[in-house]
Amino acid sequence: MNGRLIAIGDIHGCHEEFAELLSLLELKADDRLILLGDLVNRGPDSHRVIELARAHRAISLLGNHELRLLNYRRTRDLKYTKEHDLETFDQLRADDWTYLEKMLLTYEEPALNLVFVHGGFLPGQPWQRQPAEVVTRIQVIDRDGQPRKRADAPDAPFWADLWNGPPYVIYGHTPRPEIYKLKWSLGLDTACVMGGHLTAFILPEKRFVQVKARQRYFT
């Protein structure tokens, strides 16, 4: 593997924190930057986040927030929208939409037996065949084996707690105060937009770099 492989958790429009983290990472030409989805919404400037992602040739994965915006743009059906979606919708420009439309669902690094995804996977099913509705949204798994948001099934186990690999999965989506590290997975959403941190994980050295949120943008 040439260069470093660097994953960054959910940015959610926090362009100043993203810019600070990029400066700390000192990216080289042969590094690969993987953004784990939810670049947009909630924070101050989704457009500038996408601009930075484009400028640094980031490989960006589809998050549930991008999926909602794309669905609304395609259908103009308000059922796809939630709080702040329309503000972001009005912020984005033609180049931003082109970038969102090219987002990948997953990114695999076979040499490391590693997969990057926004939300996660249902254990016991081939990860490659799981649809966007599952892999961008899953947090917990209910007693019927269905993917759910943790708010809707607060006592259900996290998908990552049931994931025994392979592959090793690096994901975002579920905000936590700390990095969530298990044997077969790594959760990097450390709630920057809620006043937490923006977290990067660097391979092959397995090093974390974090910046603190300048403020709490979303509660």
Backbone bond lengths (Angstrom), bond angles and torsions (degrees), N, CA, C in turn:
res aa  C-N    CA-C-N  psi(-1)  N-CA   C-N-CA  omega(-1)  CA-C   N-CA-C  phi
1 M - - - 1.457 - - 1.529 108.95 -
2 N 1.316 116.19 121.20 1.456 120.55 178.36 1.520 109.94 -84.95
3 G 1.311 115.47 141.17 1.465 119.10 176.93 1.522 112.02 68.27
4 R 1.324 114.41 -173.85 1.462 120.78 -179.28 1.529 109.95 -98.45
5 L 1.304 114.86 155.69 1.456 122.65 173.14 1.526 105.48 -112.58
6 I 1.348 116.34 119.23 1.459 120.38 -172.39 1.521 109.77 -125.49
7 A 1.323 116.21 120.30 1.476 121.46 178.52 1.521 109.22 -105.50
8 I 1.341 115.79 139.55 1.464 121.48 177.36 1.526 108.60 -125.49
9 G 1.324 115.68 134.91 1.466 121.85 -179.58 1.516 112.69 -73.09
10 D 1.314 116.29 -173.36 1.466 123.61 -171.61 1.530 112.24 -57.64
11 I 1.334 116.16 124.32 1.463 121.87 -176.66 1.532 111.43 -92.97
12 H 1.316 117.29 -38.41 1.476 122.69 175.14 1.535 113.61 49.55
13 G 1.332 115.70 49.56 1.459 118.69 173.70 1.511 115.91 76.73
14 C 1.332 118.17 4.33 1.474 121.30 -178.20 1.533 109.37 -84.31
15 H 1.316 116.02 75.58 1.470 120.60 -170.65 1.523 112.64 -69.30
16 E 1.323 119.00 -32.96 1.473 119.93 -179.66 1.529 110.97 -68.89
17 E 1.314 116.19 -41.85 1.469 119.95 178.12 1.536 110.28 -66.47
18 F 1.323 116.16 -39.23 1.467 121.06 178.22 1.528 109.83 -62.89
19 A 1.315 117.59 -45.42 1.470 121.40 179.30 1.526 110.84 -62.51
20 E 1.335 116.85 -40.63 1.466 120.41 178.80 1.527 110.70 -64.43
21 L 1.324 116.53 -43.22 1.464 120.24 179.55 1.529 110.47 -64.09
22 L 1.314 117.27 -42.38 1.471 120.41 178.34 1.522 111.03 -60.05
23 S 1.323 117.13 -39.49 1.473 119.27 179.99 1.531 110.87 -66.72
24 L 1.333 117.00 -36.04 1.473 120.23 177.65 1.527 111.81 -68.24
25 L 1.330 116.49 -32.23 1.469 120.78 -176.96 1.526 112.40 -74.69
26 E 1.320 117.48 -24.23 1.474 121.99 179.48 1.529 110.54 47.43
27 L 1.312 115.94 63.63 1.457 121.65 -175.31 1.519 112.42 -61.54
28 K 1.326 114.98 139.30 1.462 122.11 175.06 1.533 108.96 -105.41
29 A 1.306 115.86 167.12 1.468 121.27 -173.71 1.530 112.49 -60.67
30 D 1.332 117.54 -32.50 1.471 119.01 -176.57 1.529 112.88 -97.69
31 D 1.324 118.66 8.26 1.469 121.22 172.75 1.526 109.33 -75.61
32 R 1.327 115.43 150.33 1.468 120.54 172.15 1.519 108.43 -115.62
33 L 1.326 115.09 124.37 1.459 121.77 -178.74 1.528 108.38 -103.58
34 I 1.335 116.73 120.60 1.461 122.48 -179.56 1.526 108.25 -111.42
35 L 1.315 116.90 117.09 1.465 121.34 175.99 1.520 108.31 -98.42
36 L 1.328 116.22 127.17 1.462 121.50 -167.09 1.534 114.50 -86.33
37 G 1.331 116.89 28.41 1.466 119.36 175.59 1.517 113.26 88.46
38 D 1.340 115.48 170.49 1.465 122.42 -173.91 1.530 111.08 53.18
39 L 1.324 114.67 53.47 1.461 120.13 172.24 1.520 109.88 -72.25
40 V 1.332 116.03 -21.92 1.468 121.81 -167.24 1.530 112.26 -113.64
41 N 1.354 113.76 171.08 1.476 123.99 173.37 1.530 113.02 76.20
42 R 1.303 114.58 153.01 1.468 125.72 172.72 1.523 113.85 75.74
43 G 1.318 118.64 -45.70 1.454 121.50 -177.28 1.520 112.69 -87.21
44 P 1.343 116.74 -173.99 1.457 120.93 -168.80 1.525 116.87 -71.15
45 D 1.352 119.78 -34.59 1.467 118.11 -172.00 1.529 111.77 -153.60
46 S 1.314 115.74 90.85 1.467 121.21 179.70 1.525 111.32 -65.32
47 H 1.331 116.81 -37.22 1.466 119.98 -179.47 1.525 110.99 -59.54
48 R 1.327 116.91 -44.63 1.477 119.52 -178.09 1.525 111.87 -69.10
49 V 1.321 117.50 -30.74 1.469 119.87 174.98 1.527 110.00 -63.27
50 I 1.332 116.53 -46.49 1.473 119.99 -179.46 1.525 109.99 -65.07
51 E 1.320 116.84 -37.71 1.466 121.31 177.51 1.530 110.67 -59.89
52 L 1.330 116.27 -45.09 1.471 120.54 177.40 1.526 111.43 -64.71
53 A 1.325 116.66 -41.02 1.466 120.64 178.97 1.526 110.15 -60.36
54 R 1.323 115.58 -44.43 1.460 120.52 -179.59 1.528 110.84 -64.56
55 A 1.329 115.65 -43.63 1.466 120.99 -177.94 1.524 111.85 -62.50
56 H 1.330 117.03 -30.07 1.466 121.12 -178.56 1.533 112.34 -100.99
57 R 1.327 115.47 14.25 1.482 122.10 176.12 1.529 111.62 53.10
58 A 1.310 116.22 40.68 1.469 120.46 -178.23 1.528 110.87 -70.93
59 I 1.299 115.45 145.23 1.464 122.95 169.08 1.532 105.68 -90.23
60 S 1.308 117.08 112.84 1.464 119.92 -174.92 1.514 111.25 -108.59
61 L 1.327 115.64 136.23 1.457 121.78 -179.99 1.521 110.55 -97.32
62 L 1.307 115.41 150.21 1.458 121.97 -179.01 1.525 110.34 -72.34
63 G 1.325 115.74 124.42 1.459 121.16 174.08 1.518 110.33 -104.65
64 N 1.315 116.57 170.90 1.475 119.60 178.98 1.523 112.02 -64.07
65 H 1.335 117.97 -29.33 1.466 119.75 179.15 1.529 111.48 -71.69
66 E 1.329 117.35 -40.85 1.463 119.13 175.08 1.520 110.93 -65.70
67 L 1.327 116.53 -39.29 1.464 120.61 -179.28 1.526 110.84 -61.53
68 R 1.327 116.89 -42.46 1.466 120.43 177.75 1.528 111.55 -60.94
69 L 1.327 115.86 -46.88 1.461 120.05 -179.17 1.528 111.62 -62.63
70 L 1.315 116.29 -41.91 1.467 120.04 179.59 1.525 111.01 -65.99
71 N 1.325 116.32 -39.57 1.478 119.91 178.17 1.525 110.65 -64.45
72 Y 1.327 116.22 -41.61 1.465 119.46 179.50 1.533 110.41 -66.47
73 R 1.321 115.89 -41.45 1.472 119.25 -179.62 1.536 110.76 -62.67
74 R 1.328 115.95 -35.99 1.467 120.55 -178.73 1.526 111.75 -73.86
75 T 1.340 117.45 -37.50 1.468 121.29 -170.06 1.524 114.24 -111.63
76 R 1.356 116.89 -21.67 1.470 122.77 -170.83 1.534 111.67 56.83
77 D 1.322 116.14 27.35 1.465 121.88 178.87 1.529 108.38 -94.61
78 L 1.328 115.97 117.88 1.468 120.45 -176.30 1.521 113.68 -66.09
79 K 1.322 118.34 -11.60 1.476 119.37 178.11 1.531 111.39 -62.66
80 Y 1.329 116.40 -21.71 1.464 119.58 179.99 1.524 112.80 -83.04
81 T 1.327 117.72 -10.75 1.459 119.50 -171.93 1.523 112.33 -98.21
82 K 1.324 113.91 151.15 1.460 121.92 173.81 1.528 107.73 -132.85
83 E 1.320 114.83 -175.65 1.461 120.97 -178.71 1.525 111.21 -51.30
84 H 1.310 117.28 132.98 1.470 126.27 176.47 1.526 114.28 77.42
85 D 1.337 118.78 -9.80 1.465 119.35 -178.24 1.524 111.82 -60.49
86 L 1.320 116.62 -43.22 1.463 119.22 -175.15 1.531 111.65 -71.01
87 E 1.328 116.81 -31.51 1.472 119.94 173.82 1.525 109.92 -60.47
88 T 1.332 115.65 -46.60 1.465 120.43 178.81 1.525 110.12 -64.30
89 F 1.310 116.26 -43.04 1.459 121.55 -179.31 1.530 110.12 -53.08
90 D 1.316 116.16 -42.91 1.466 120.45 -178.57 1.532 112.76 -74.24
91 Q 1.331 116.15 -21.73 1.473 121.51 -179.46 1.525 112.47 -76.89
92 L 1.333 115.54 -32.25 1.463 119.91 -169.33 1.524 111.65 -77.56
93 R 1.335 113.96 147.30 1.459 121.60 -178.39 1.524 109.59 -113.33
94 A 1.321 115.69 175.79 1.474 120.30 -173.48 1.527 112.04 -55.58
95 D 1.343 116.98 -44.44 1.468 120.06 179.77 1.528 112.04 -64.14
96 D 1.331 116.07 -32.81 1.469 120.19 178.48 1.527 110.30 -65.64
97 W 1.322 116.54 -44.44 1.472 119.91 179.68 1.517 111.31 -63.98
98 T 1.319 115.98 -38.65 1.472 119.55 176.62 1.517 110.07 -60.05
99 Y 1.330 116.19 -41.18 1.472 121.01 179.68 1.530 110.55 -64.98
100 L 1.333 116.91 -45.48 1.463 120.74 179.64 1.525 111.20 -61.02
101 E 1.317 116.27 -40.65 1.471 119.81 -177.27 1.524 112.40 -67.05
102 K 1.326 117.20 -20.85 1.472 120.84 -178.92 1.528 112.76 -95.74
103 M 1.322 116.85 2.67 1.471 118.92 -179.10 1.529 111.00 -63.10
104 L 1.317 114.80 142.08 1.467 121.38 179.14 1.523 110.01 -87.62
105 L 1.325 115.47 155.20 1.462 120.03 175.83 1.536 110.72 -80.28
106 T 1.309 115.73 -39.86 1.474 121.64 178.14 1.527 108.17 -142.95
107 Y 1.320 115.43 162.24 1.462 120.58 173.63 1.516 107.38 -137.49
108 E 1.324 115.47 123.20 1.468 120.45 -173.71 1.520 110.06 -107.93
109 E 1.319 114.80 141.04 1.457 121.94 171.31 1.529 107.30 -120.46
110 P 1.349 117.28 86.56 1.468 120.38 -172.23 1.530 113.87 -58.37
111 A 1.332 117.19 -33.92 1.467 119.73 -178.15 1.524 111.75 -61.12
112 L 1.326 116.83 -26.53 1.470 121.17 179.98 1.529 112.29 -106.67
113 N 1.336 116.48 4.60 1.473 121.13 -177.05 1.531 110.19 52.95
114 L 1.319 114.31 51.29 1.458 121.98 -166.93 1.525 109.90 -133.79
115 V 1.347 116.08 138.65 1.466 121.15 175.92 1.523 108.95 -131.77
116 F 1.322 115.39 137.30 1.462 122.46 174.74 1.528 107.98 -104.40
117 V 1.340 116.05 140.87 1.462 121.22 -179.79 1.529 107.83 -155.29
118 H 1.335 117.00 160.66 1.466 117.95 179.36 1.523 111.83 -73.26
119 G 1.336 116.93 -59.74 1.454 120.35 -171.68 1.517 114.31 -96.44
120 G 1.321 116.25 -55.39 1.457 120.23 -178.12 1.515 111.06 151.90
121 F 1.330 115.16 -163.56 1.464 121.60 -176.58 1.516 111.01 -136.80
122 L 1.320 114.53 155.11 1.463 120.43 169.22 1.521 108.36 -79.45
123 P 1.329 119.21 122.57 1.463 120.67 176.61 1.532 110.95 -63.05
124 G 1.312 115.50 151.31 1.462 120.13 175.17 1.510 114.29 84.53
125 Q 1.327 118.18 0.93 1.461 122.28 176.83 1.524 108.57 -127.67
126 P 1.337 117.38 147.80 1.470 118.61 179.20 1.530 110.93 -57.64
127 W 1.299 117.24 123.52 1.466 120.35 -175.29 1.524 111.80 -63.62
128 Q 1.349 116.18 -30.78 1.468 119.71 -175.79 1.528 112.80 -66.84
129 R 1.339 117.24 -20.90 1.467 119.81 -174.42 1.523 113.29 -103.34
130 Q 1.296 117.27 5.11 1.462 119.34 -176.81 1.535 110.16 -82.17
131 P 1.335 117.31 135.50 1.467 120.80 -171.30 1.524 112.83 -77.86
132 A 1.335 114.42 166.04 1.461 121.08 -179.12 1.520 112.04 -56.41
133 E 1.340 117.20 -37.55 1.470 120.76 -178.52 1.524 111.32 -60.30
134 V 1.350 116.71 -31.06 1.467 120.31 178.35 1.527 110.65 -84.65
135 V 1.313 117.19 -54.34 1.468 119.34 -167.85 1.530 113.45 -74.36
136 T 1.345 117.24 -17.77 1.472 118.21 175.28 1.516 112.57 -91.04
137 R 1.346 118.22 -14.50 1.468 119.87 -170.41 1.520 115.55 -120.51
138 I 1.316 118.06 -21.16 1.469 120.41 -170.91 1.533 111.46 -60.35
139 Q 1.318 115.27 134.78 1.466 121.47 170.24 1.528 109.68 -126.40
140 V 1.325 116.02 -54.17 1.465 120.48 179.65 1.524 109.29 -123.85
141 I 1.333 115.30 169.70 1.459 121.33 179.60 1.529 108.19 -123.20
142 D 1.332 116.01 120.84 1.468 119.32 -175.67 1.525 111.37 -78.38
143 R 1.330 116.22 178.88 1.473 120.52 -174.10 1.528 112.79 -66.42
144 D 1.353 115.92 -17.14 1.469 119.76 175.87 1.523 112.12 -91.13
145 G 1.318 116.10 5.34 1.454 119.95 179.47 1.510 114.15 79.31
146 Q 1.342 116.55 16.90 1.458 120.91 -178.07 1.536 111.35 -97.46
147 P 1.352 116.59 144.40 1.460 119.39 177.29 1.517 111.13 -72.01
148 R 1.327 116.71 136.12 1.464 121.30 -178.56 1.521 110.05 -140.20
149 K 1.335 115.26 163.94 1.465 121.16 168.30 1.523 108.19 -77.31
150 R 1.305 117.46 147.81 1.471 117.82 -177.55 1.536 110.95 -67.00
151 A 1.340 117.30 -26.56 1.466 119.71 177.54 1.528 111.55 -66.15
152 D 1.334 117.19 -28.77 1.463 121.38 -177.97 1.525 112.83 -87.72
153 A 1.320 117.21 -18.53 1.472 121.25 179.92 1.527 107.86 -143.61
154 P 1.340 116.95 69.84 1.467 120.71 -169.97 1.522 115.01 -63.07
155 D 1.326 117.35 -21.20 1.464 119.00 -179.38 1.527 112.66 -96.76
156 A 1.319 116.87 -2.19 1.473 120.27 -177.44 1.529 110.17 -77.98
157 P 1.342 117.24 150.89 1.465 120.04 -179.09 1.532 111.97 -73.57
158 F 1.318 116.06 147.73 1.455 121.00 172.83 1.522 109.81 -64.03
159 W 1.332 115.47 143.48 1.469 118.91 179.34 1.530 110.26 -57.05
160 A 1.347 116.58 -38.08 1.468 120.06 -176.28 1.526 111.73 -65.18
161 D 1.338 116.73 -29.79 1.464 119.74 178.77 1.531 111.56 -68.33
162 L 1.320 116.82 -20.56 1.467 122.05 -179.18 1.531 112.28 -104.12
163 W 1.325 116.71 -3.07 1.464 121.11 -176.19 1.530 109.50 -88.61
164 N 1.335 115.50 116.93 1.460 120.14 -176.82 1.514 113.72 -109.26
165 G 1.357 116.62 10.22 1.452 120.57 175.21 1.518 113.58 57.32
166 P 1.322 117.78 -174.33 1.451 124.46 -16.63 1.530 110.47 -71.31
167 P 1.307 118.80 164.76 1.459 128.50 4.73 1.526 111.97 -85.30
168 Y 1.331 113.71 172.71 1.457 121.48 169.33 1.527 106.92 -76.17
169 V 1.333 117.03 134.92 1.466 121.23 -174.00 1.529 110.32 -116.89
170 I 1.328 115.76 129.59 1.464 122.10 173.20 1.521 107.22 -111.72
171 Y 1.332 116.72 125.74 1.462 120.60 -169.52 1.525 111.18 -144.76
172 G 1.346 115.10 171.09 1.461 122.04 176.24 1.522 109.70 -123.76
173 H 1.338 117.22 -130.54 1.461 125.78 167.32 1.528 116.22 74.24
174 T 1.323 118.01 -46.85 1.467 120.48 -177.28 1.523 109.14 -98.29
175 P 1.349 117.61 102.77 1.469 119.21 -175.86 1.517 111.96 -70.83
176 R 1.311 114.19 135.32 1.465 121.54 177.92 1.524 108.12 -139.89
177 P 1.317 117.25 156.98 1.470 118.75 177.71 1.524 113.07 -68.71
178 E 1.323 117.18 -23.50 1.466 121.57 -177.90 1.523 110.08 -129.32
179 I 1.331 115.93 159.56 1.461 122.01 171.22 1.525 108.38 -58.20
180 Y 1.334 117.40 137.66 1.467 121.24 -177.44 1.525 108.88 -107.90
181 K 1.319 115.57 97.24 1.466 121.77 -171.51 1.523 110.55 -108.43
182 L 1.325 115.67 119.90 1.462 122.41 176.10 1.530 109.12 -123.51
183 K 1.319 117.13 178.29 1.467 120.26 -176.23 1.526 111.74 -60.64
184 W 1.360 116.13 -38.31 1.464 119.74 -172.65 1.528 112.92 -117.39
185 S 1.310 118.44 12.29 1.464 118.79 -178.49 1.526 110.86 -159.16
186 L 1.342 113.18 162.03 1.456 120.58 -179.58 1.523 108.28 -144.17
187 G 1.338 116.57 118.74 1.457 122.11 179.11 1.522 110.28 -98.82
188 L 1.347 116.45 120.52 1.467 120.92 -172.42 1.528 114.49 -108.40
189 D 1.339 118.20 4.61 1.464 118.56 177.55 1.518 108.87 -82.34
190 T 1.329 115.61 100.64 1.467 120.47 -179.10 1.530 110.94 -107.16
191 A 1.342 114.62 34.01 1.473 123.19 163.49 1.525 114.03 60.20
192 C 1.327 117.07 44.74 1.467 119.84 179.27 1.528 111.62 -55.57
193 V 1.330 117.18 -47.01 1.464 120.27 -174.76 1.531 112.25 -66.92
194 M 1.338 116.03 -18.30 1.459 120.97 177.95 1.526 112.13 -97.22
195 G 1.331 115.59 14.42 1.460 119.58 178.51 1.511 114.11 95.52
196 G 1.328 117.21 8.58 1.462 121.37 179.55 1.518 112.23 -87.79
197 H 1.335 116.10 -127.53 1.465 121.78 -178.34 1.523 110.01 -128.80
198 L 1.340 115.16 156.78 1.457 121.35 167.29 1.518 106.50 -102.79
199 T 1.334 115.64 126.24 1.467 120.80 -168.57 1.522 111.30 -117.67
200 A 1.341 114.82 135.26 1.465 122.33 171.23 1.523 109.03 -116.18
201 F 1.329 115.37 145.51 1.468 121.76 175.16 1.519 107.15 -122.68
202 I 1.328 116.17 127.54 1.462 121.77 -172.76 1.523 110.30 -112.11
203 L 1.317 115.47 126.29 1.457 122.71 172.84 1.529 108.24 -111.20
204 P 1.343 119.87 148.68 1.464 124.99 9.68 1.530 115.57 -86.46
205 E 1.345 118.65 -3.55 1.476 116.80 -172.96 1.520 114.47 -76.32
206 K 1.339 117.33 -7.10 1.467 121.89 178.43 1.532 111.59 57.06
207 R 1.317 114.44 49.21 1.462 121.21 -177.28 1.523 109.92 -113.68
208 F 1.332 115.73 142.62 1.458 121.54 177.12 1.530 109.94 -102.56
209 V 1.328 115.62 141.93 1.464 121.62 171.87 1.528 106.22 -129.09
210 Q 1.326 116.78 133.13 1.466 120.59 -177.95 1.520 110.79 -131.99
211 V 1.330 115.21 149.34 1.456 120.54 166.62 1.526 107.89 -123.85
212 K 1.315 114.97 145.63 1.470 121.01 179.50 1.526 109.36 -81.93
213 A 1.326 115.81 141.18 1.469 120.28 175.38 1.519 109.99 -61.73
214 R 1.306 116.27 141.01 1.472 120.14 177.34 1.518 112.06 -68.77
215 Q 1.314 115.92 -27.93 1.456 120.46 177.13 1.531 108.98 -163.20
216 R 1.313 115.47 177.16 1.460 120.69 173.84 1.540 107.40 -92.34
217 Y 1.323 116.18 113.07 1.462 120.82 -175.50 1.523 112.08 -92.58
218 F 1.325 116.56 -22.40 1.467 120.93 -171.86 1.520 108.37 -146.46
219 T 1.341 116.44 138.33 1.460 118.90 179.05 1.515 110.51 -115.75
